[in-house]
Structure formats: structure tokens, C-alpha cells
Amino acid sequence: MSDAKTDKPAAGKSKMPMIIGAVLVVALAGGGYWFMARPKAAPKDKEKEAEVAEESGDKALLPFEPFVVNLAEEGGSHFLRTNVQLIIDAKKEQVVLMQEEKVETMPLRSAILELLSQQKASELVTPEGKEALKEAIKKRGSEVFKKHKIKEVLFSEFVVQF
């Protein structure tokens, strides 16, 4: 009778390491599969390209660093912080090259900066003022940036401080 009691715990103990081992094998196999099957991170240059330009047919996104300008108010205490992005008729590769070389984009950035600094806070806070600014950027940008047509002006941030 005492032999039967000692046989049961011994049999239970011998199965426990097998169960733990099986669970570990399944967990490691699943983790290994996830690691191998997950999408690979793009190289740093590819991530930069993805941020710099998004392509949709003959349209590409040309982003700029944020603009911070004093507005044309007496006292100069009002300022604007905005992110401007242009949709232009270009290929993604062309936009990436423009961003790297900056020869084409810097005169455009300068023209936008000059235009922004001529604005008044009271006009910029209205929807009509923002639309008028978009049109002005498009018009002035087209005068400076003749190689590619500016199709649309986007603001991803627009803060006016009074």
C-alpha cells in the first residue's frame, strides 16, 4: 500500500519536466516564427525617404522643416509656427533628390518664409485667411519653383500666438 502512494508522486514528477519542456519548445518556436515573419525595419535611408516623399501617381509630397516667423504686427510680439507641405507634380525619387541637394527647395523655402512674415495674426486665424495664405504660397511658390507645378498647399501644424 505504501508502494502505491510513492509510485503516484514519482510518476507525476516525471511528467512535469516533460510538460514544461514541451511548453518551452512551443513558446520558442512561436517566438522564433514571429521574429522571422515580422516585417523588417527599413534601413535608415529608406525611412528618411518615406518621410521625405510619398508618391501617388505623378504627385509627390514635398515637406519642409517647420516655419517660425514674426508676423507683420506693430511691436512684433505675434508669431506663427506652421508646417507647410506641398503636393507637386514630381516622382518620389525627384523629391528625395531635391531634399538632399536643397538647391531647388531653399529658394522656395525662402519665398514661403518671406510671405509668411508679411501676414497679420488677425487675418491668419480665420478660415478665409488660411485659404488666402495657401493660394498666396501656391502663387509665389510657382514663380520661384518653375521646374514642378505646385498642385496643393497643406498645413500640418498652424499656431498663431497673440
C-alpha positions in Angstrom: 0.0 0.0 0.0 2.8 2.4 0.7 4.4 1.5 -2.6 1.3 2.6 -4.5 1.4 6.1 -2.8 5.1 6.6 -3.6 4.6 5.5 -7.3 2.0 8.2 -8.0 4.1 11.2 -6.9 7.1 9.8 -8.7 5.0 9.4 -11.9 3.7 13.0 -11.6 7.1 14.4 -11.1 8.5 12.7 -14.1 5.7 14.2 -16.3 6.2 17.8 -15.1 9.6 18.3 -16.7 8.2 16.9 -20.0 5.3 19.3 -19.9 7.5 22.3 -19.0 9.9 21.3 -21.8 7.0 21.0 -24.3 5.7 24.4 -23.3 9.1 25.9 -23.7 9.6 24.3 -27.1 6.2 25.6 -28.3 6.9 29.1 -26.9 10.4 29.3 -28.5 9.1 28.0 -31.8 6.3 30.6 -31.8 8.7 33.4 -30.8 11.1 32.3 -33.5 8.4 32.3 -36.1 7.2 35.8 -35.1 10.7 37.1 -35.2 11.4 35.7 -38.6 7.9 36.6 -40.1 7.6 40.1 -38.7 8.2 43.0 -41.2 11.8 44.0 -41.3 12.6 47.6 -40.4 13.7 49.6 -43.3 17.2 50.9 -43.4 17.6 54.5 -42.0 17.9 56.0 -45.5 14.7 54.2 -46.6 12.9 55.6 -43.5 14.1 59.1 -44.4 12.8 58.7 -48.0 9.5 57.6 -46.7 9.2 60.7 -44.5 10.6 63.0 -47.2 8.3 61.9 -50.0 5.1 60.0 -50.6 4.2 59.1 -54.1 0.8 58.8 -55.6 1.0 58.7 -59.4 2.5 61.9 -60.7 2.1 63.6 -57.3 4.7 63.7 -54.5 4.7 65.3 -51.1 7.4 67.9 -50.5 7.7 68.6 -46.8 9.6 71.5 -45.2 11.0 71.9 -41.8 8.7 74.0 -39.5 8.5 77.7 -40.1 8.5 80.1 -37.1 8.1 83.7 -38.1 7.3 87.1 -36.5 4.1 88.4 -38.0 3.7 91.9 -39.5 2.2 93.5 -36.5 3.3 96.6 -34.6 5.6 95.6 -31.7 6.5 92.3 -33.3 5.1 90.3 -30.5 2.9 87.9 -32.6 4.3 84.9 -34.3 3.3 82.0 -36.4 4.6 78.4 -36.3 3.5 76.2 -39.1 4.5 73.1 -41.1 4.0 73.6 -44.8 3.9 70.6 -47.2 3.4 70.9 -50.9 1.9 68.4 -53.3 3.9 68.8 -56.5 3.9 67.1 -59.9 7.1 65.0 -59.5 8.3 61.5 -58.9 9.3 60.3 -55.4 12.9 60.0 -56.5 13.0 63.6 -57.7 11.7 64.9 -54.4 14.2 62.8 -52.5 17.0 64.3 -54.6 15.6 67.8 -54.1 15.6 67.3 -50.4 19.2 66.1 -50.3 20.7 68.7 -52.6 18.4 71.6 -51.4 19.4 73.8 -54.4 15.8 73.8 -55.7 14.0 73.8 -52.4 15.9 76.5 -50.5 14.7 79.4 -52.7 11.2 78.1 -52.4 11.5 77.9 -48.6 12.9 81.4 -48.5 10.0 82.7 -50.6 7.5 81.0 -48.3 9.3 82.4 -45.2 9.1 86.0 -46.7 5.4 85.5 -47.5 4.6 84.2 -44.0 6.4 87.1 -42.3 4.2 89.6 -44.2 1.0 88.2 -42.7 -1.1 89.6 -39.8 -2.3 87.4 -37.0 -5.9 88.7 -37.1 -6.1 87.5 -40.8 -4.5 84.1 -40.2 -6.8 82.9 -37.5 -9.8 82.8 -39.9 -10.5 80.0 -42.3 -10.6 82.5 -45.2 -7.2 83.8 -44.1 -5.7 80.4 -44.1 -7.1 79.7 -47.6 -5.8 83.0 -48.9 -2.4 82.1 -47.5 -2.5 78.8 -49.2 -3.2 80.4 -52.5 -0.5 83.0 -52.0 2.0 80.3 -51.2 0.9 78.4 -54.3 1.2 81.5 -56.5 4.6 82.8 -55.0 5.9 79.2 -55.0 5.1 78.7 -58.6 7.0 81.9 -59.5 10.1 80.6 -57.7 9.8 76.8 -58.3 9.3 76.6 -62.0 10.5 73.1 -62.6 7.5 71.4 -60.9 3.9 72.5 -60.6 2.6 73.1 -57.1 -0.8 71.3 -57.0 -1.7 71.9 -53.4 -0.5 73.5 -50.2 -1.1 71.7 -46.9 -0.6 72.8 -43.3 0.1 70.0 -40.9 0.5 72.5 -38.0 -0.7 76.1 -37.7 -0.3 78.0 -34.4 -0.6 81.8 -34.1 0.5 83.4 -30.9 -1.1 86.7 -29.9 
